[in-house]
Amino acid sequence: MSASGTPIANPSSRPRILTGDTPTGSLHLGHWIGSVRRRVEIQSTHECYFLLANMHAFTTRVEESASIRRDTIEIVRDYLAMGIDPEQSAITLQSEVPAIAELTFLFAMLLPFNRVMRNPTLKTEIELKGLGDKFAFGFPLYAVGQTADILAFRAVSVPVGEDQVPHLELTREVARRFNQVFCGVPTDIEDHEHVQHGGVFPVPLADVGKVGRLMGIDGKNKMSKSLGNAIMIADSAKEVQKKVNKIFTGRQSPTEPGDTSNALFQFVECFITDQARVAELKDKYSRGDNIGDGHIKAEVAEAINALLAPMRERRAMYEGEGSDARIIDIIMDGTRRANRLCEETLLMAKQAAGLRFWPRELRLG
């Protein structure tokens, strides 16, 4: 429905998905493997919304608003480079979708504080970022905000990396709780049946890629720009080779049997497309058949550069004078499409919760 109560036609009969990124700078291969590759695969078969979660960036960088703005634009450059088509997918700016903020406040009433703080991803971020007990109140609130990000779009699935699955479980809990409390959906109803039993929100599924978590070049931690172990989408061929050469395995000799579960072989399996060659490398490495790490790293770097070459070309089309304005136009268009949908969701939620007292009009810029 519109804000005045008039039904709005579903813009697509395709399954709807929502996913996104917090602006922390340019994207890297971990983003590609964990989520973006999947987005590119399904954008022609699904109704896709990709959220630039710039408000979430403020939870730990409140004094860096100019940097967050720049990082937001850089992420869109990487989206476009990696093959996201803004004609097919709505690239959306979180801070310009007011329904998300309103739903965050409402959903916060449905979640005990202790449940939010048990979120393992939240706890990990507090440790990795050294926040101790000095994080802003908005930091745990962003876990609730992520549920609003997803549910505002009434998405049926969410392409995510493995580390984001706990956040999605919180979203699933909120969807069930809202539907039960405000819509009368019985507690014994299966998740996929909530909407047909009167629920406002689908209970979304996690769509985890074939590789849930790509290791960084340090061979120990998940790939992360902040940890300095990432290969960036915008890296040159020379930079890629240099970084791949740093992948740590601990192996000492080409005749030493190697462990093919190490980080190097995760890269082999992710980026070398010839499966017969992958099998051959794994066999020789595991037997110590005179094959050195350096030789394998050279093949991995070649494969990564073959993947990145067209991305670099596409990215170059959105760089230079006037490119920021072009990107902002793309974001504005996607956000207009998102607001039409999210305002409908908010109206449905307020109606169900007894919070709608009169029609309101939101100018969708």
Secondary structure, DSSP 8 states (H G I E B T S, - for coil): --TTS-----S-SS-EEEEEE--SSS-BHHHIIIIIHHHHHHTTTSEEEEEE-HHHHHHHHTT-HHHHHHHHHHHHHHHHHHT--TTTEEEEEGGG-HHHHHHHHHHHTTS-HHHHHT-HHHHHHHHHTT-TT---THHHHHHHHHHHHHHTTT-SEEEE-GGGHHHHHHHHHHHHHHHHHHH---TTS-GGGTGGGT-SS---EEEE-SSS--B-TTSSSB--TTTT---BTT--HHHHHHHHTT-------TTS---TTSHHHHHHHHH---HHHHHHHHHHHHHT-S--HHHHHHHHHHHHHHHHHHHHHHHHTT-STTHHHHHHHHHHHHHHHHHHHHHHHHHHHHHHHT---S-------
